[in-house]
């Protein structure tokens, strides 16, 4: 019975949270729909295959007269040659002497940024909407803005669609503690480079720091980005790496958030802490207990899942949800290794 109860809680908690948030709309008037000067930071490591497409995407997303592009590069391929061959006006190319990881590249980029509004974006992410859709919200009590994201994988997208609704719902309440590397825009008068941790989850760290300072960090649904998901074994390492960064992010900030007086953000952060660090264990422990004490109930459980999976949407959601719970478990073990500055690059 305990095993069944744990599994029941595992599924009902995130579903209840989803249902609580899904009808919440981000009813925020944008601050300024006019173009403002911005600095776009793109950290690169061996992005020769994609950097041209990325830069074209950026150039088409916002007027060049209002932006500078800062590339902080640690590549040993032809990334630098491709970038310089494009002869982009107002581009700063910073070559690192050694690869130290994304966070150091971002810190250097922020220091070199000439403008108060900074946008950080991954080299392999493509924006599907004009950048003004995010920039126009920055100001007043909005300190940071991120996108919602989709992947080039149907399974990954099922997972993403679930969490996109949660990100928007959390933003409607106050802030979301999870941002996306595909697009993180923030005001430099709120966040300094020195406040960023030594490694990992730079995007979500910015969202959390902004929120702890009393400003809002929001995801907006009319700013979409597409990320490229790796395949095969690289997909596993990719998910584990990203998961471990989030795990360390939540453990790093938990005590600070608990001491915070912002009840709305505190509740959201603690819920996300639970979903990422505790809830996956309920599924694993529940299945183990069922398999040990009552094989019949385990068979019934999987039979019910098989019947429900006739529904296409449910089947896709289940296919995405279960592996991601395992990835979160793996990420927790991996996070115990400590900080990893520079990861092996996955093939996409």
Secondary structure, 3 states (H helix, E strand, C coil): CHHHHHHHHHHHHHHHHHHHHCCCCCCCCCCCCCCCCEEEEEEECCCCCCHHHHHHHHHCCCCHHHEEEEEEECCCCCHHHHHHHCCCCCEEEEECCCCCCHHHHHHHHHHHCCCCEEEECCCCCEECCCCHHHHCCCECCEEEEEEEEEECCHHHHHHHHHHHHHHHHHHHHCCCCCCECCEEEEECCCCCHHHCCCCCCHHHHHHHHHHHCCCEEEEEEEEEEEECCCCCHHHHHHHHHHHHHHHHHHHHHHHHHHHCCCHHHHHHHHHHHHHHHHHHHHHHHHHHHHHHHCHHHHHHHHHHHHHHCCCHHHHHHHHHHHHHHHHHHHHHHHHCCCCCCCCCCCCC
